[in-house]
Amino acid sequence: MSRFYEETSRQIPIYDVCDILIVGSGSAGHSAAIAAARAGAKNIILMERYGYSGGDVTGGLVLMVPNLSWYNKSFVRGLQEEWFTRLEKVGPECVVGPSLSDIGSTDPAKINRWKTYMDCTSKSEPKRLVRSVYFDGEQLKIELDKMLMEHKDSIRVLYHSWGTRPIMEGNVCKGVFFESKEGRQAVLAKVVIDATGDGDLFRQTGTPYEAMSDPMTRGRVTTLAWRIGGVDSWAYNEWRQNHPDVAMSMRESISKIAGNYRCFGPSAAVHGPYGVHIVTNFHPDRNCANVKDLTETEINTRVTIREIIAYLKEVCPIAFKDAYLYDIAPQTGVRCSYRLQGEYIMTPYDFAFATKFDDVIAWHSTVCEINDCGPVEIPYRVIVPKGVENMLCPGRHLSADSVAIDWLNLIPQCIGTGQAAGVAAHVAISDGVNVRDVDIKKVQDILVCEQDVPLPRHPNTDRSYQECCEEHQYGLYTDLAKKAHENPEEFEKYRQSGIGGWEAYLKSVKQGSAH
């Protein structure tokens, strides 16, 4: 029997025509739509396969974003920070984390207040407060919709619509075919932004991309998060501090109950005597673009939940005696799958040597051990596909190697590159040029002057940001950075050998530091 079925040729109805079509309303796609509208775009369609915006943030229960600040400066601003300022107005329980006014503080009382919250204090000594924020994902769903409705004259939202295939004429993307309850239809556009996270569209254009080939990468890990309610968070934190060995054993036992998968939890999403704790169940060596693997992840996780809760009640009744299943994420969480090989590919070199880019579109503190989580410049070229016109690809599938992608596919970086993509699309259309040839200075001016995005070397960026980087050596005081600068040839050798080489490099540095 043939493994193929030849589909009968048919005419596909055109649903609509627009200037900017954004496929995927996760953190990158939603940000692209809002940024484009605020820059002046008037004819935007935002397409999303689920019935809400936020992607992994709201649907995957990624309810914390880390490392928004470095020392006393909040480098990640723009739409990311707007999320939290808007949620704070809804209610203080919607946002938990060190305030903007406290970041960088070394006050022992404040450090003690936040030390039990992951990533709210610095990794390096002396300990300082870091702008890492926990938030209410359901309230964020509402707020993301409100942001779209504020631009309802410019943005048309198509939820429950799955963009499946780009419409190509040669190497030019003309729009997208999508599926919905109404059947297969098409949207034509001047610029298409692939914000699917998995490169669902750019993978079909002929542009080069990287598949999930290395089993050590997080692209071979699928996750289904779930939450426990009725937890006495304060009692749990005290119990962990007083019984560290038992707490470690508990984590190992939970993983065994889950099927020997890495099951991290419980960690607090909401603290207090009636806290809500999240459990994250990582399933290794699974392809997040494979239907069978996704299905097994969800079933394997759900069937072990009751047993895990029962175990927690038994081993730590002081905190979990009233625990119950609060909810299960409606979608699997994915850190990395297919990723673009764009006009520039970011690598650990850019973190170890603080590479400067003329086309910088984001200047973010991030999660990286080389530069002590210091800010790194992200260039426009990492979202521009090679050989394809009229398309941009922001978000967690941006152009980076197998190591650097782990530091660049976090929510803030998705928002930042998405925000820049939306602005760039508008500028390109206004100027009548391809997005590849956009006037990057105009894009940078809008980001800095109108959308609260600090960028290095821009005349309207507060000079104190640059001074902070210079004062603290761009974070390049770590053993990793020092060794890279002492022997760049050795660093490059390890870097080019992929994630396995990177692990070997880390080991060599640690061994050298111990002698």
DOLO-602478 format. One record per residue (C-alpha): residue in three letters; residue number from 1; x, y, z. Coordinates in Angstrom, 1 decimal. Layout:
(ALA; NUM; (X; Y; Z))
...
***
This chain:
(MET; 1; (0.0; 0.0; 0.0))
(SER; 2; (1.3; 3.5; -0.9))
(ARG; 3; (2.3; 5.7; 2.0))
(PHE; 4; (1.0; 8.8; 0.2))
(TYR; 5; (-2.4; 10.0; -0.9))
(GLU; 6; (-2.7; 12.5; -3.7))
(GLU; 7; (-5.0; 15.3; -2.7))
(THR; 8; (-7.3; 16.5; -5.4))
(SER; 9; (-6.5; 19.9; -6.7))
(ARG; 10; (-9.0; 22.5; -5.6))
(GLN; 11; (-9.5; 26.3; -5.2))
(ILE; 12; (-8.8; 27.7; -1.7))
(PRO; 13; (-11.0; 30.6; -0.7))
(ILE; 14; (-9.2; 33.8; 0.3))
(TYR; 15; (-10.3; 34.7; 3.8))
(ASP; 16; (-8.7; 38.2; 3.8))
(VAL; 17; (-5.8; 40.4; 2.6))
(CYS; 18; (-3.7; 42.3; 5.0))
(ASP; 19; (-0.4; 44.2; 5.4))
(ILE; 20; (1.0; 42.2; 8.3))
(LEU; 21; (0.0; 38.6; 9.0))
(ILE; 22; (1.3; 37.1; 12.3))
(VAL; 23; (1.0; 33.4; 12.8))
(GLY; 24; (1.1; 32.4; 16.5))
(SER; 25; (-0.1; 34.6; 19.4))
(GLY; 26; (2.4; 33.5; 21.9))
(SER; 27; (4.7; 36.0; 23.6))
(ALA; 28; (6.5; 36.7; 20.3))
(GLY; 29; (3.5; 36.9; 18.1))
(HIS; 30; (1.3; 38.9; 20.4))
(SER; 31; (4.1; 41.4; 21.0))
(ALA; 32; (4.7; 41.7; 17.3))
(ALA; 33; (1.0; 42.6; 16.7))
(ILE; 34; (0.9; 45.2; 19.6))
(ALA; 35; (4.2; 46.8; 18.6))
(ALA; 36; (3.2; 47.0; 14.9))
(ALA; 37; (-0.1; 48.7; 15.8))
(ARG; 38; (1.5; 51.2; 18.2))
(ALA; 39; (4.1; 52.0; 15.5))
(GLY; 40; (1.3; 52.9; 13.1))
(ALA; 41; (0.3; 49.8; 11.2))
(LYS; 42; (-3.4; 49.6; 10.4))
(ASN; 43; (-4.0; 46.3; 8.7))
(ILE; 44; (-2.8; 43.4; 10.9))
(ILE; 45; (-4.1; 39.9; 11.2))
(LEU; 46; (-3.1; 37.8; 14.3))
(MET; 47; (-3.7; 34.1; 13.9))
(GLU; 48; (-3.6; 31.6; 16.8))
(ARG; 49; (-4.5; 27.9; 16.9))
(TYR; 50; (-5.6; 28.0; 20.5))
(GLY; 51; (-8.4; 30.2; 22.0))
(TYR; 52; (-6.1; 32.5; 23.9))
(SER; 53; (-2.8; 34.4; 23.6))
(GLY; 54; (0.4; 33.8; 25.5))
(GLY; 55; (1.4; 30.4; 24.2))
(ASP; 56; (3.7; 28.5; 26.6))
(VAL; 57; (3.3; 31.4; 29.1))
(THR; 58; (-0.5; 31.0; 29.7))
(GLY; 59; (-1.1; 27.6; 28.1))
(GLY; 60; (2.1; 25.8; 29.3))
(LEU; 61; (2.0; 27.3; 32.8))
(VAL; 62; (5.4; 29.1; 32.4))
(LEU; 63; (4.4; 31.5; 35.2))
(MET; 64; (7.7; 33.1; 35.9))
(VAL; 65; (10.1; 35.1; 33.9))
(PRO; 66; (13.7; 35.3; 35.2))
(ASN; 67; (16.6; 37.8; 35.0))
(LEU; 68; (15.0; 40.9; 33.7))
(SER; 69; (17.6; 43.0; 35.5))
(TRP; 70; (21.3; 43.1; 36.0))
(TYR; 71; (22.8; 44.8; 39.0))
(ASN; 72; (20.6; 47.9; 39.5))
(LYS; 73; (19.3; 48.2; 35.9))
(SER; 74; (16.2; 46.7; 34.3))
(PHE; 75; (17.5; 45.8; 30.9))
(VAL; 76; (14.3; 43.9; 29.8))
(ARG; 77; (11.6; 46.5; 29.4))
(GLY; 78; (9.2; 47.3; 26.6))
(LEU; 79; (6.2; 45.1; 26.4))
(GLN; 80; (7.6; 42.6; 28.9))
(GLU; 81; (7.6; 45.1; 31.7))
(GLU; 82; (4.2; 46.4; 30.6))
(TRP; 83; (2.7; 42.9; 31.3))
(PHE; 84; (3.6; 43.4; 34.9))
(THR; 85; (2.6; 47.0; 35.4))
(ARG; 86; (-0.8; 46.2; 33.9))
(LEU; 87; (-1.2; 43.1; 36.1))
(GLU; 88; (-0.2; 45.1; 39.2))
(LYS; 89; (-3.2; 47.4; 38.6))
(VAL; 90; (-5.5; 44.3; 38.6))
(GLY; 91; (-4.3; 43.3; 42.0))
(PRO; 92; (-1.2; 42.8; 44.1))
(GLU; 93; (-1.7; 39.0; 44.1))
(CYS; 94; (-1.3; 38.9; 40.3))
(VAL; 95; (2.4; 39.8; 40.4))
(VAL; 96; (5.0; 38.5; 42.8))
(GLY; 97; (8.7; 39.5; 42.7))
(PRO; 98; (11.3; 42.1; 43.7))
(SER; 99; (10.1; 45.6; 42.6))
(LEU; 100; (11.8; 47.7; 40.1))
(SER; 101; (12.9; 50.1; 42.9))
(ASP; 102; (14.5; 47.2; 44.8))
(ILE; 103; (16.5; 45.5; 42.0))
(GLY; 104; (20.2; 45.3; 42.7))
(SER; 105; (19.7; 45.8; 46.5))
(THR; 106; (22.0; 43.9; 48.8))
(ASP; 107; (20.0; 44.6; 51.9))
(PRO; 108; (20.1; 41.4; 54.0))
(ALA; 109; (16.4; 41.8; 55.0))
(LYS; 110; (15.3; 42.0; 51.4))
(ILE; 111; (17.6; 39.2; 50.3))
(ASN; 112; (16.0; 37.0; 53.1))
(ARG; 113; (12.6; 38.0; 51.9))
(TRP; 114; (13.2; 36.7; 48.4))
(LYS; 115; (15.8; 33.9; 48.8))
(THR; 116; (13.3; 31.1; 48.6))
(TYR; 117; (11.9; 32.3; 45.3))
(MET; 118; (13.9; 30.9; 42.4))
(ASP; 119; (16.0; 33.5; 40.4))
(CYS; 120; (15.0; 36.4; 42.6))
(THR; 121; (18.5; 36.7; 44.0))
(SER; 122; (21.7; 36.7; 42.0))
(LYS; 123; (23.8; 33.6; 41.4))
(SER; 124; (27.1; 35.4; 42.2))
(GLU; 125; (28.2; 37.0; 45.5))
(PRO; 126; (27.4; 39.3; 47.1))
(LYS; 127; (23.8; 38.4; 46.7))
(ARG; 128; (21.6; 41.1; 45.1))
(LEU; 129; (17.9; 41.3; 44.2))
(VAL; 130; (17.0; 40.4; 40.6))
(ARG; 131; (13.9; 41.4; 38.8))
(SER; 132; (12.3; 37.9; 38.3))
(VAL; 133; (8.6; 37.9; 38.3))
(TYR; 134; (5.9; 35.3; 39.2))
(PHE; 135; (2.5; 36.1; 37.8))
(ASP; 136; (-1.1; 34.8; 37.4))
(GLY; 137; (-1.4; 33.2; 34.0))
(GLU; 138; (-5.2; 33.4; 33.9))
(GLN; 139; (-5.2; 37.1; 34.6))
(LEU; 140; (-2.5; 37.5; 32.0))
(LYS; 141; (-4.8; 35.9; 29.4))
(ILE; 142; (-7.4; 38.5; 30.1))
(GLU; 143; (-4.9; 41.3; 30.0))
(LEU; 144; (-3.4; 40.1; 26.6))
(ASP; 145; (-6.9; 40.2; 25.1))
(LYS; 146; (-7.5; 43.7; 26.5))
(MET; 147; (-4.2; 44.8; 24.9))
(LEU; 148; (-5.5; 43.5; 21.5))
(MET; 149; (-8.9; 45.1; 22.0))
(GLU; 150; (-7.2; 48.5; 22.5))
(HIS; 151; (-6.1; 48.2; 18.9))
(LYS; 152; (-9.2; 46.5; 17.5))
(ASP; 153; (-9.2; 49.0; 14.6))
(SER; 154; (-5.8; 47.8; 13.6))
(ILE; 155; (-5.6; 44.2; 14.7))
(ARG; 156; (-8.0; 41.4; 13.6))
(VAL; 157; (-7.7; 38.3; 15.8))
(LEU; 158; (-8.3; 34.9; 14.5))
(TYR; 159; (-8.3; 32.4; 17.4))
(HIS; 160; (-8.8; 28.7; 16.6))
(SER; 161; (-7.0; 29.1; 13.3))
(TRP; 162; (-3.9; 27.0; 12.6))
(GLY; 163; (-1.5; 28.4; 10.0))
(THR; 164; (-0.3; 25.3; 8.2))
(ARG; 165; (1.6; 26.3; 5.0))
(PRO; 166; (3.2; 29.4; 3.5))
(ILE; 167; (2.0; 30.6; 0.1))
(MET; 168; (5.2; 30.9; -1.9))
(GLU; 169; (5.8; 32.4; -5.3))
(GLY; 170; (9.4; 31.5; -5.9))
(ASN; 171; (11.3; 32.7; -2.8))
(VAL; 172; (8.7; 35.3; -1.9))
(CYS; 173; (6.1; 34.5; 0.9))
(LYS; 174; (2.7; 35.9; -0.2))
(GLY; 175; (0.6; 34.7; 2.7))
(VAL; 176; (-0.5; 31.5; 4.5))
(PHE; 177; (-3.0; 28.7; 4.2))
(PHE; 178; (-4.8; 28.0; 7.5))
(GLU; 179; (-7.3; 25.5; 8.9))
(SER; 180; (-10.2; 26.2; 11.1))
(LYS; 181; (-13.7; 24.9; 11.7))
(GLU; 182; (-14.6; 26.8; 8.5))
(GLY; 183; (-12.2; 24.6; 6.5))
(ARG; 184; (-9.0; 25.5; 4.6))
(GLN; 185; (-8.7; 29.2; 3.7))
(ALA; 186; (-5.9; 31.6; 2.8))
(VAL; 187; (-4.7; 35.0; 4.0))
(LEU; 188; (-2.6; 37.1; 1.7))
(ALA; 189; (-0.1; 39.6; 3.2))
(LYS; 190; (2.7; 42.0; 2.4))
(VAL; 191; (4.8; 40.6; 5.4))
(VAL; 192; (4.3; 37.3; 7.2))
(ILE; 193; (5.7; 36.9; 10.7))
(ASP; 194; (6.3; 33.2; 11.7))
(ALA; 195; (5.8; 33.3; 15.4))
(THR; 196; (4.8; 29.6; 15.7))
(GLY; 197; (7.8; 28.8; 18.0))
(ASP; 198; (8.5; 25.6; 16.0))
(GLY; 199; (9.1; 27.2; 12.7))
(ASP; 200; (6.0; 25.6; 11.2))
(LEU; 201; (6.1; 28.0; 8.3))
(PHE; 202; (9.7; 28.8; 7.6))
(ARG; 203; (10.5; 25.1; 7.5))
(GLN; 204; (8.4; 24.9; 4.4))
(THR; 205; (10.0; 27.8; 2.5))
(GLY; 206; (13.4; 26.3; 1.6))
(THR; 207; (15.3; 28.5; 4.1))
(PRO; 208; (18.0; 26.6; 6.1))
(TYR; 209; (17.1; 25.5; 9.6))
(GLU; 210; (18.4; 23.2; 12.3))
(ALA; 211; (16.4; 20.1; 13.3))
(MET; 212; (16.3; 18.4; 16.7))
(SER; 213; (19.2; 16.2; 16.1))
(ASP; 214; (21.2; 16.4; 19.3))
(PRO; 215; (19.6; 14.3; 22.1))
(MET; 216; (21.3; 16.5; 24.7))
(THR; 217; (19.4; 19.6; 23.7))
(ARG; 218; (16.2; 20.7; 25.3))
(GLY; 219; (14.5; 20.3; 21.9))
(ARG; 220; (14.4; 16.6; 22.8))
(VAL; 221; (12.5; 17.2; 26.0))
(THR; 222; (8.7; 17.6; 26.3))
(THR; 223; (6.9; 19.0; 29.4))
(LEU; 224; (3.5; 19.0; 30.9))
(ALA; 225; (3.1; 21.2; 33.9))
(TRP; 226; (0.4; 20.9; 36.5))
(ARG; 227; (-0.4; 22.6; 39.8))
(ILE; 228; (-1.2; 21.6; 43.4))
(GLY; 229; (-3.5; 23.8; 45.5))
(GLY; 230; (-4.0; 24.0; 49.2))
(VAL; 231; (-0.3; 24.0; 50.1))
(ASP; 232; (1.1; 25.8; 53.1))
(SER; 233; (4.0; 27.4; 51.3))
(TRP; 234; (5.5; 28.9; 54.4))
(ALA; 235; (5.5; 25.6; 56.2))
(TYR; 236; (7.0; 23.9; 53.2))
(ASN; 237; (9.8; 26.4; 52.8))
(GLU; 238; (10.7; 26.0; 56.5))
(TRP; 239; (10.5; 22.2; 56.2))
(ARG; 240; (12.9; 22.2; 53.3))
(GLN; 241; (15.4; 24.3; 55.1))
(ASN; 242; (15.2; 22.1; 58.2))
(HIS; 243; (15.2; 18.8; 56.3))
(PRO; 244; (17.4; 19.3; 53.2))
(ASP; 245; (18.3; 15.6; 52.8))
(VAL; 246; (14.7; 14.5; 53.0))
(ALA; 247; (13.6; 17.2; 50.6))
(MET; 248; (16.2; 16.1; 48.1))
(SER; 249; (15.1; 12.5; 48.5))
(MET; 250; (11.5; 13.6; 48.0))
(ARG; 251; (12.3; 15.1; 44.6))
(GLU; 252; (14.0; 11.9; 43.5))
(SER; 253; (11.0; 9.8; 44.7))
(ILE; 254; (8.6; 12.1; 42.8))
(SER; 255; (10.6; 11.5; 39.6))
(LYS; 256; (10.4; 7.8; 40.1))
(ILE; 257; (6.7; 7.9; 40.6))
(ALA; 258; (6.5; 10.0; 37.4))
(GLY; 259; (8.2; 7.2; 35.5))
(ASN; 260; (11.9; 8.1; 36.1))
(TYR; 261; (11.4; 11.4; 34.2))
(ARG; 262; (12.8; 14.6; 35.6))
(CYS; 263; (9.9; 15.9; 37.7))
(PHE; 264; (10.7; 19.2; 39.4))
(GLY; 265; (8.4; 20.4; 42.0))
(PRO; 266; (6.6; 21.5; 43.9))
(SER; 267; (7.7; 25.1; 43.7))
(ALA; 268; (5.5; 28.0; 44.6))
(ALA; 269; (3.5; 30.0; 42.0))
(VAL; 270; (1.5; 31.6; 44.8))
(HIS; 271; (2.9; 31.7; 48.4))
(GLY; 272; (1.0; 31.7; 51.6))
(PRO; 273; (-1.0; 29.3; 53.8))
(TYR; 274; (-3.2; 28.3; 50.8))
(GLY; 275; (-0.4; 28.4; 48.2))
(VAL; 276; (-0.5; 27.0; 44.7))
(HIS; 277; (2.6; 25.0; 43.7))
(ILE; 278; (3.7; 24.0; 40.2))
(VAL; 279; (5.1; 20.6; 39.2))
(THR; 280; (7.1; 20.4; 36.0))
(ASN; 281; (7.4; 17.0; 34.4))
(PHE; 282; (10.2; 16.8; 31.8))
(HIS; 283; (10.2; 13.8; 29.4))
(PRO; 284; (13.6; 13.4; 27.8))
(ASP; 285; (14.4; 12.3; 24.3))
(ARG; 286; (11.0; 13.2; 22.9))
(ASN; 287; (10.3; 15.2; 19.8))
(CYS; 288; (8.0; 18.0; 20.5))
(ALA; 289; (7.0; 18.1; 16.8))
(ASN; 290; (6.0; 14.5; 16.9))
(VAL; 291; (2.3; 13.7; 17.6))
(LYS; 292; (3.1; 10.3; 19.2))
(ASP; 293; (5.6; 11.8; 21.6))
(LEU; 294; (3.4; 14.7; 22.5))
(THR; 295; (0.5; 12.3; 23.2))
(GLU; 296; (2.7; 10.0; 25.4))
(THR; 297; (4.0; 13.0; 27.4))
(GLU; 298; (0.5; 14.2; 28.3))
(ILE; 299; (-0.9; 10.7; 29.1))
(ASN; 300; (2.2; 9.6; 31.1))
(THR; 301; (2.1; 12.8; 33.1))
(ARG; 302; (-1.6; 12.8; 33.9))
(VAL; 303; (-1.9; 9.2; 35.1))
(THR; 304; (0.8; 9.8; 37.8))
(ILE; 305; (-0.6; 13.0; 39.3))
(ARG; 306; (-2.8; 11.4; 41.9))
(GLU; 307; (0.0; 9.2; 43.2))
(ILE; 308; (2.4; 12.1; 43.4))
(ILE; 309; (-0.1; 14.2; 45.5))
(ALA; 310; (-0.7; 11.2; 47.8))
(TYR; 311; (3.0; 10.8; 48.3))
(LEU; 312; (3.5; 14.5; 49.2))
(LYS; 313; (0.7; 14.2; 51.8))
(GLU; 314; (2.5; 11.3; 53.3))
(VAL; 315; (6.1; 12.6; 53.3))
(CYS; 316; (5.3; 16.2; 54.2))
(PRO; 317; (1.9; 16.5; 55.9))
(ILE; 318; (2.7; 19.8; 57.6))
(ALA; 319; (2.5; 21.4; 54.1))
(PHE; 320; (0.5; 19.1; 51.9))
(LYS; 321; (-2.2; 17.6; 54.2))
(ASP; 322; (-4.9; 19.7; 52.4))
(ALA; 323; (-3.3; 19.5; 48.9))
(TYR; 324; (-5.4; 18.9; 45.8))
(LEU; 325; (-5.1; 19.0; 42.1))
(TYR; 326; (-5.5; 22.6; 41.1))
(ASP; 327; (-5.2; 22.4; 37.3))
(ILE; 328; (-3.2; 20.8; 34.4))
(ALA; 329; (-1.6; 22.9; 31.6))
(PRO; 330; (-3.8; 22.9; 28.5))
(GLN; 331; (-0.8; 22.5; 26.3))
(THR; 332; (2.6; 20.9; 26.4))
(GLY; 333; (5.5; 23.1; 27.2))
(VAL; 334; (8.4; 23.3; 24.7))
(ARG; 335; (11.7; 25.1; 25.2))
(CYS; 336; (13.3; 24.4; 21.8))
(SER; 337; (12.4; 22.5; 18.6))
(TYR; 338; (13.4; 23.5; 15.1))
(ARG; 339; (15.3; 26.7; 14.9))
(LEU; 340; (16.2; 29.1; 12.1))
(GLN; 341; (19.7; 29.3; 10.5))
(GLY; 342; (19.2; 33.0; 9.7))
(GLU; 343; (21.4; 35.7; 8.4))
(TYR; 344; (23.3; 35.6; 11.7))
(ILE; 345; (23.6; 32.6; 14.1))
(MET; 346; (24.2; 33.5; 17.7))
(THR; 347; (26.7; 31.4; 19.7))
(PRO; 348; (28.3; 31.3; 23.1))
(TYR; 349; (31.0; 33.6; 21.6))
(ASP; 350; (28.5; 36.5; 21.6))
(PHE; 351; (28.1; 36.0; 25.3))
(ALA; 352; (31.7; 35.5; 26.2))
(PHE; 353; (33.0; 38.4; 24.1))
(ALA; 354; (30.0; 40.8; 24.4))
(THR; 355; (29.6; 41.2; 20.6))
(LYS; 356; (28.3; 44.5; 19.5))
(PHE; 357; (25.8; 44.7; 16.6))
(ASP; 358; (24.9; 47.7; 14.5))
(ASP; 359; (21.5; 46.0; 13.9))
(VAL; 360; (20.8; 45.3; 17.6))
(ILE; 361; (17.1; 45.1; 18.4))
(ALA; 362; (17.2; 43.8; 22.0))
(TRP; 363; (19.7; 44.3; 24.8))
(HIS; 364; (18.8; 41.7; 27.4))
(SER; 365; (20.0; 40.3; 30.6))
(THR; 366; (19.4; 36.6; 30.3))
(VAL; 367; (20.3; 33.2; 31.8))
(CYS; 368; (23.9; 32.6; 31.0))
(GLU; 369; (26.8; 31.4; 33.2))
(ILE; 370; (29.5; 32.9; 31.0))
(ASN; 371; (28.7; 36.5; 31.7))
(ASP; 372; (26.9; 36.1; 35.1))
(CYS; 373; (23.5; 36.7; 33.4))
(GLY; 374; (24.6; 40.0; 32.0))
(PRO; 375; (23.1; 41.8; 29.0))
(VAL; 376; (23.7; 40.5; 25.5))
(GLU; 377; (23.0; 42.2; 22.2))
(ILE; 378; (20.5; 40.4; 19.9))
(PRO; 379; (20.8; 41.5; 16.3))
(TYR; 380; (18.0; 41.8; 13.8))
(ARG; 381; (19.6; 39.3; 11.5))
(VAL; 382; (18.7; 36.4; 13.8))
(ILE; 383; (15.0; 36.7; 12.8))
(VAL; 384; (15.7; 37.1; 9.1))
(PRO; 385; (15.5; 33.9; 7.1))
(LYS; 386; (18.1; 33.3; 4.4))
(GLY; 387; (16.9; 33.4; 0.8))
(VAL; 388; (13.2; 34.1; 1.7))
(GLU; 389; (11.5; 37.4; 1.2))
(ASN; 390; (8.6; 39.1; 3.1))
(MET; 391; (9.1; 36.9; 6.2))
(LEU; 392; (10.4; 37.4; 9.8))
(CYS; 393; (10.9; 34.7; 12.4))
(PRO; 394; (11.0; 36.0; 16.0))
(GLY; 395; (10.6; 34.0; 19.2))
(ARG; 396; (12.1; 30.8; 20.5))
(HIS; 397; (13.0; 29.5; 17.1))
(LEU; 398; (15.3; 32.4; 16.3))
(SER; 399; (18.8; 31.8; 14.8))
(ALA; 400; (21.2; 30.4; 17.4))
(ASP; 401; (23.4; 27.3; 17.8))
(SER; 402; (22.5; 24.4; 20.1))
(VAL; 403; (24.0; 26.0; 23.1))
(ALA; 404; (23.1; 29.7; 22.8))
(ILE; 405; (19.5; 28.9; 22.0))
(ASP; 406; (19.1; 27.8; 25.6))
(TRP; 407; (19.9; 31.4; 26.7))
(LEU; 408; (17.8; 33.1; 24.0))
(ASN; 409; (14.5; 31.2; 23.9))
(LEU; 410; (13.1; 32.4; 27.2))
(ILE; 411; (9.9; 34.5; 27.4))
(PRO; 412; (11.6; 37.9; 27.6))
(GLN; 413; (13.7; 37.3; 24.5))
(CYS; 414; (10.6; 36.1; 22.6))
(ILE; 415; (8.8; 39.3; 23.6))
(GLY; 416; (11.8; 41.4; 22.6))
(THR; 417; (12.4; 39.9; 19.2))
(GLY; 418; (8.6; 39.8; 18.6))
(GLN; 419; (8.3; 43.5; 19.4))
(ALA; 420; (11.1; 44.4; 17.1))
(ALA; 421; (9.7; 42.2; 14.3))
(GLY; 422; (6.3; 44.0; 14.5))
(VAL; 423; (8.0; 47.4; 14.3))
(ALA; 424; (10.3; 46.3; 11.4))
(ALA; 425; (7.4; 45.0; 9.4))
(HIS; 426; (5.6; 48.3; 9.7))
(VAL; 427; (8.7; 50.3; 8.8))
(ALA; 428; (9.4; 48.1; 5.8))
(ILE; 429; (5.8; 48.4; 4.4))
(SER; 430; (5.8; 52.2; 5.0))
(ASP; 431; (9.0; 52.6; 3.2))
(GLY; 432; (8.1; 50.2; 0.4))
(VAL; 433; (11.1; 47.9; 1.0))
(ASN; 434; (11.6; 44.2; 1.8))
(VAL; 435; (11.9; 43.4; 5.5))
(ARG; 436; (15.4; 42.2; 4.8))
(ASP; 437; (16.4; 45.8; 3.7))
(VAL; 438; (14.5; 47.7; 6.3))
(ASP; 439; (16.1; 50.9; 7.7))
(ILE; 440; (17.2; 49.4; 11.0))
(LYS; 441; (17.9; 52.9; 12.4))
(LYS; 442; (14.2; 53.7; 12.0))
(VAL; 443; (13.3; 50.5; 13.8))
(GLN; 444; (15.7; 51.3; 16.6))
(ASP; 445; (14.4; 54.8; 17.0))
(ILE; 446; (10.8; 53.6; 17.4))
(LEU; 447; (11.8; 50.9; 19.9))
(VAL; 448; (13.9; 53.3; 22.1))
(CYS; 449; (11.9; 56.5; 21.8))
(GLU; 450; (8.3; 55.2; 21.6))
(GLN; 451; (8.3; 51.7; 23.1))
(ASP; 452; (10.5; 51.8; 26.1))
(VAL; 453; (13.2; 49.5; 24.8))
(PRO; 454; (16.8; 50.4; 25.9))
(LEU; 455; (19.3; 49.7; 23.1))
(PRO; 456; (23.1; 50.2; 23.4))
(ARG; 457; (24.8; 53.2; 21.9))
(HIS; 458; (21.5; 54.8; 21.0))
(PRO; 459; (21.5; 58.5; 21.9))
(ASN; 460; (18.1; 58.3; 23.6))
(THR; 461; (19.0; 55.4; 25.8))
(ASP; 462; (19.8; 56.4; 29.4))
(ARG; 463; (23.6; 56.5; 29.6))
(SER; 464; (23.5; 54.8; 33.0))
(TYR; 465; (22.7; 51.5; 31.2))
(GLN; 466; (26.0; 51.6; 29.4))
(GLU; 467; (27.9; 52.8; 32.5))
(CYS; 468; (26.5; 49.8; 34.4))
(CYS; 469; (27.9; 47.4; 31.8))
(GLU; 470; (31.2; 49.1; 31.7))
(GLU; 471; (31.5; 49.3; 35.5))
(HIS; 472; (30.8; 45.5; 35.8))
(GLN; 473; (32.9; 44.4; 32.8))
(TYR; 474; (29.8; 43.2; 30.9))
(GLY; 475; (29.7; 40.3; 33.4))
(LEU; 476; (32.9; 38.9; 31.9))
(TYR; 477; (34.6; 38.4; 35.3))
(THR; 478; (33.6; 34.7; 35.5))
(ASP; 479; (36.1; 31.9; 35.1))
(LEU; 480; (34.4; 30.9; 31.9))
(ALA; 481; (34.8; 34.3; 30.3))
(LYS; 482; (38.3; 34.7; 31.5))
(LYS; 483; (39.4; 31.4; 30.0))
(ALA; 484; (37.7; 32.2; 26.7))
(HIS; 485; (39.6; 35.5; 26.5))
(GLU; 486; (42.9; 33.8; 27.5))
(ASN; 487; (42.5; 31.1; 24.9))
(PRO; 488; (39.9; 32.1; 22.2))
(GLU; 489; (41.2; 29.3; 19.9))
(GLU; 490; (40.4; 26.6; 22.4))
(PHE; 491; (37.0; 28.2; 23.2))
(GLU; 492; (36.1; 28.3; 19.5))
(LYS; 493; (37.1; 24.6; 19.1))
(TYR; 494; (34.8; 23.6; 21.9))
(ARG; 495; (32.0; 25.9; 20.6))
(GLN; 496; (32.0; 24.4; 17.2))
(SER; 497; (31.6; 20.9; 18.5))
(GLY; 498; (28.1; 21.5; 19.7))
(ILE; 499; (26.5; 21.0; 23.1))
(GLY; 500; (28.7; 18.0; 23.8))
(GLY; 501; (31.7; 20.1; 23.3))
(TRP; 502; (30.2; 22.8; 25.5))
(GLU; 503; (29.7; 20.4; 28.3))
(ALA; 504; (33.3; 19.3; 28.0))
(TYR; 505; (34.4; 22.9; 28.1))
(LEU; 506; (32.5; 23.6; 31.2))
(LYS; 507; (34.1; 20.5; 32.8))
(SER; 508; (37.6; 21.6; 31.8))
(VAL; 509; (37.1; 25.1; 33.3))
(LYS; 510; (35.7; 23.7; 36.6))
(GLN; 511; (38.6; 21.3; 36.9))
(GLY; 512; (41.1; 24.1; 36.2))
(SER; 513; (39.4; 26.3; 38.9))
(ALA; 514; (39.7; 23.6; 41.4))
(HIS; 515; (43.5; 23.3; 41.1))
***
